[in-house]
């Protein structure tokens, strides 16, 4: 029997929805040629575009490994029309760019409005990449500067594996959170208890599996995303011959039959797929659902596919007061993730 004492939920903290106001976005500059084979420079260009698109509405915290990388990033940002003086740089010897998964998940206190963070264990998606495991220490490094209340659940969880509506409902997948390479000693009920106590939710909706080519074992941010408390954009592939069709259809049916924590049925809207994106080494996890919701802009990965336009239009309808911007993520996806995977929002305390 797990006992929880002074958890975030008991102290009044919760994880806000991504569309709630941010103070900042957190990113790590790309540098690993294994992650981006022959594409590091192209990934850097994508980062410049992302930062240029978001900087006017929230602060940008950017990790670099050393002074040399900082100078390079400053030069490329300046060349791309970004004033590097507006960027908050953090020097740390990080391994890779997947900030959503190893960075802190920030919380807000519903009574005082104050900020806190959770520091989960990052084990490189079930021990797949030994050299990346050191990135689990990044929340501790950040909090030496921020000095926030920091809660350590002591279990493995990646930020890309969960999505919340800010009102008490959380989306995740069984493939990821129940995977024996994460927390083999915990039952489904026990994992739900951790989510409720450390993220301030009261309802967990479990989808089944993620898309093919996803090395994270089914992260939710490639298949279904809340866009308001009752509406979910759900990736759906109409092509019955596509290997993702049955996976996505099953998740869609689960969502249609789900209710949020207030007892209301979800409004489920289909989001197309960009079809097969990959090369001779296999399929890549390309998904329009891997978007980032900023204060004034929603950054959506696009892939030069005929469905790009439709996906952007669907997302724009959900955010009429924000500008939806397509970011060519054809090079990022070779690292097996795109815009949401590389970013983490810091909610506003105003």
N, C-alpha and C positions, 0 to 999 in steps of 0.2 A: 504493500500500500504506500503510494507516494503521498507525502505530506508537504503542503505548500504554506509557508509563513508569510513574510512580507514580500509578496510578489507585486509586479506592476499593477495587476488588476485590483488587488486588495487595497493598493495605495491610490487608486483612481486614474491610472495611466491606461492609454489605449493607442493603437496604431491608426493614425488618420488615413482616410482614403487618399489616393495619389492626386486627385483633382483638387483637394483642399490646398490652401495657400502654402507655398514653400518659402523658406529663407534662402535655400541653396540647393545646388546639385553637386554630387561628388563623383569624380571620375579619376581614372588612372591612365596616364599616357601610354600608348602601345609601343612595345619595343622588342617583343619576343619573336624571332624568326620561325620558331617551331609552331607558334600559334597562328602566325600569318605568313605562311611560306611564300617567299618572293613578293610579299604584299605589305610589308611593314610601312613603307612610304605611302602606299595607297590608303592604309588604315589611318595613318597620321592625317592625311588630307580629309578623310571622313570626320575625324575628330575636330578638325578646324571648322568644318561646316556645322557640326553639332553645337560647338561652343558659340560660334557666331550667331546661331539661330536662337540660343537660349539666354545669352548673357544680358540682354536688355531687360529681362524680367526676373532673374534670380542670380544670386552670387554663384560663381563657379569655383569650387575647390578641386584642385588638380594635383594628383600625385605624380612625382617624377623620381627617378632613382638617385640622381646626383646633379651636380651643377652643370655638367656637360649636357645632360638631357634637358635640363631647365632652359639652357641657352638655345638649344635646338628647337624646343617647343615655342619659346618666345619668338624666335625668328620666323617659324612657320605660321604662327598665329598672326604676327604683324603683317606678313605677306598676304594672309587671307582676310585682312581688314579688321582684325581683332586687336585691341590695345592690350598687350600683355600685362600692363600695370593694373588692369582690372581683375586679373586672375589671382586667386589665393593659392600659392604653390606650397606643397608639402613634400619634403625630401625624405624618402624611405626606400629601403631595398625590397620592394615588392616583386613578386614573380610574374604576375599577369594582370589582365585588365578587368576581370569579372567582378567588379565592385559590388554589384547587386547581391552576389552570393557570399562574399567574405566580409563585406563592410558591415557596420552597425545598422540595425533597424531602429529608427528613431520613434519615440513615443511622445505623446502630449498628455499632460495631466488635465482631466476634464474639469477639475475644480479650480486649480491655480493657473492653468495655461502654460506651465513650465515644461521644459524639455528634459527627456531622459533617453537612454539608449539601452538596447539589448545586445549582448555579445554572445552569439551562438558559436558552437564549434564548426569550423569549416574543415572537412576532410577530403577536399578535392573530389567531390561527387562519388563518394564511396571508395576512396583510395585509388582512383584511377591514375592520378598524376602525382608522384612522390614529390617532385620539385616545386609543386604549387602549394603544398600543405602549409608552408610558412606564412601564407597570407592570412591564416586564421588569427594572427597577432595584430592585424591592422586596427581593429576597433580599440584595442588597448592603447596603441600609439596615438590614435585620434583623441582618446579621452584624457590623455596626459595634457593635451592642449585645451580641450573643452571643459574638463572637470565637471561632467554631468553625473547624476545618479546613473550607475551602470549595473544592469541586472544580468547575471550569468546563469542561464538555465542549466548548463552542463550537458546539453545534448546537441546532436548534429542537426543543423537546419540551414538551408540556403534561402536567401531572400527571393530568388526567382521561383521558389517552389510554392509560394503563397501569394494570394491577392485578397485584399479586403475592401469592403464597401464603407468602412468608417462608422458603421452603425451597429456592428456586432457580428457580421457574417464574413466568413473566410472561405475561399476556394483553394483546393489543393488536389493532388492526385495520389491514389493508392500506390501506383508504380514507384513514386519517389519516396513519400514519407513512410510507407510500410516496407520499403526495401531493406533487406537484411544487411546491406552494406552501409546503412546509416545508424539505426538504433535497434539492433537485433533483440535487445532485452525488453523492449517496450511494446505493449499491445496497442491496438488502434485507440482504445479508450484512453490509455495513458498518454499517448501522443496528443490526443484532443485536449486532455487536461493541461498539458504544457502550452498548447496554443492559446487556450482560454486564459490561463494565468499570466502568461508573459506577453501576449499581444492584445489582451482586453477584449476578446471576442466571446460570443456565447453560442454561436452556431457554426458548424463546420460542414461544408458540402464537399463530398468526396467524388471526384471524377475518377476514371479508371486509368487510362494510359496516355502518354504523350506521343508526339510525332516521331516518325522514323528519322534517324540521323542525329537525334538529340542525345548527346553523351551524358546529360544530367539525369537520366532516368525519368523523363516525363515532367519537366517543369511546367507549371501552370501558365507562365507568361508567354508560352508559345501556342496555347490552345484556347484560353478563355480569360477575359478581363472584365471586371466591373467598370462601367463608365458613369453610373449613378447608383444610388442605393438599391434600386430594383432592376437595373438593366445590365445584362452581360452580353458582350460581343463574343460569340463562339465561332471558332474557326471550323469551317465545314467544306469538305471537298465533294463536289457533285459527281466527279468521275469515279464510277464504280470499279474501274480497273486500277485505280491508284491504291497503293498499299496503305495509305492513310485513311481511306474512305470509311472502313468499318470502325476504326479507332475513333474517328471524329464523330461519326453517326451515333455511336454509343454514348459519348460524352454529351452530345446535343440532347439526346433523349433523357439523360439523367437531369440535365439542367431544366428541361421543360417540365419535369415532374418534381422540381425542388422548390422550396420556399425559403425566404430569408428569415432572419431571426424574429421579425415582426409578424411572421405568419403569412406574408404575401407571396404569391407566385412570382417568379422571376419573369421579366420581359427579356426573351432570348432572341438576339438578332444574329443571323448568320454573317460571318466574315469570310470572304473567299480565301483560297490558298494561291500562292504563286506557282503552283504546280511543282514539277520536279526540278530542283536546283541542285546541281552537283557535278561531279566529274568521274573519271575512271576509278577513283578511290571510293566512290559511293555518294549517297544522298546527303545533303546538308540541311540543317533544321531551319529553313527559311520560312518565316511567318510574319504576316502583317500585325499579329497580336503583340509583337514585341515592341510596342510603342511606348514612349515616355510622355507623360502628361505634365507639362510645365504650366507656369502661371498664365502665360499668354499664348503659348504655342504647344501643339502636340506634334512630337517628332515621330514620324512613322517610317519604318524601314521599307524601301521599295527595291525591286530587283530587275527592272527593265522588262517586266512581264505584262501581258495584256490586261491582267487583273489589277495592276497597280492603281489605275484610275478609279475603278469601282471601289477598291478598298479605301482609298483616300476619301471618296465621297461618303461612304458609309460612316467613317470615323468623324468626318466633318459635321455630319448631321447630329452627332451626339455632343459635339462641342461647338455650338453656334457662336459663342463668345471668344473662342480661341482660334488662332490660325493653325490649320493643319498643314504641316510641311513634310513632303516626302524627301527622305534622305537615302541616296543610293547606298545600299548596304551590301552590295555584291561582293565586296572585299572583306568586310567585317564578318560575314557569315562563314567564311572559310575558317575562322577561329571557333566556329560552332556556337555563335551567339551574335546578337546585334544590339540595338540601342538600349532596350530595357535592361539587358544583361550587364551592360558596362556601367550603368548609372545607379545612383541611389539618391532619393530626395530627402532633404532635411526640412521637416515641416516648420511653419512659422509659429512663433510664440506671441505674435501681436493679437 
